Amino acid sequence: MTRKEVEELIMAMPNARLDYPFGEEVAVYKAPVGEDEKMFALVQEKGDPVRLSLKCDPQLAKLLRERYESVLEGYHLNKKHWNTILLTGQLTNDEIKDLIVHSYNLVLGSSDATPQFE
């Protein structure tokens, strides 16, 4: 999955907004939560492979890190609640999309289903 494809998926989430609060090197995607906005995805602007950081249920985050070498603890983020995914092709496009939706729903406080990784 390319950086552009990832960004299109992220921006397809309702009311998603792009911001650069940490400088030009990291694209931060936020969603409105009440009167505030919360981050649900971060994409490193340069580098190969693409690095995508997403919020994740702690149990699922641990499972994904154990199962995939391309899933790491969140870079400069709460390691319990965030993963950084190297987009090397190890996870399918559908799995990445599911994790983006999962992150968005966590930030919004939605109880929608957690993605299944068998």
N, C-alpha and C positions, 0 to 999 in steps of 0.2 A: 504494500500500500504506500502510495506516495504522500508527501507532506500535503500536497493540494487536496488529495482525496480525504485525508484525515480532517483537514480544516473544513471541507465541505460537510462532512458528517457532523462535526462539532457545531458548526453554524446552523445546521438544520434543526437543532434543538430549539424549542420555543423560547423566544426572548434572549437567546445567547448573544453575548456581546464580547468583542475583542478589546483587550486593553494591554498596555505595556508598563505596568507599575514597577517592574524590576529592570527596566531598560530595554533596548532594542533586541537583545539576544533571546528573549523568552516571550513568546506569545501566550497571554493568559486569557482564558475564556471564562466568563462569569455568567451567572444566572441570577435574576432578581429573587430575593427571599425576603418578603416583608418590605421594610424600608431600606434594606441593604442589598448588596450583591455579594455572592460567594463564588469563589473559584471552583470549577469542576474539571478543568483540563488545562494543561500547560504543554506547549510544544516548543522545543528548542529550535530556533530559527535556522541555524546552520549545523552542518555535520551530517555524517552518514555512518550508520543508519539514523533514521529519524527517531528522536526520543520523545515519547508521549507520556506524560504523567497524569494519572487519574486517581480520584478518590475511590476507595474500595472497602467493602465490608472486611473487617480484620481477619476473619476465618478464611474467606475466599482469597484475600491478599496473600496469606501464608501458603495456602494450597497452590496458588499460581506460581509463587516463587520457588516452591519445592519442585514443581512439575516442569517449569520452563526456565532455561538458562537466560532467556531474553527478558524475563520479568524480574526486576530488581526492586529493592526498597526505594521508596520515593526519594529522589535526589533533592536535597535541601528542603524536605517536607517531613511531616510527621510519619515516621516509618511504620507505625501501626496501621494508619488509615490511608496511605498513599503508596502506589506502585509507579515505577517508571518502566515503561515497556520500550524495548529496542525493537523497532519494526524491521525485523530480519526475515520475516516470512514464517517464523516458527508458529505464530498464532494466525489463524485464518482471518480474512477480512470480516467475516460474520462475527467471530469472537471479539475482534477489536471494536466493532460497532456495538455489540452487546455490552462491552465494558464501558464505552462512552455513555450509553444510555443509563447503565447502572450508576456511574459516577454522578451524572446529572440528577437522577432520582434521589440518590443519597443526599445531595446538597439541598434539594428541595424538600427533603423529609418525606418523600413518597415511599410507600411500602410495596412498590411494584416488585415483581419477582426478580430474584438474584439470578444471573446467568448460570447455566449448568456447564461444567467442564468435566467430562467423563474420561 
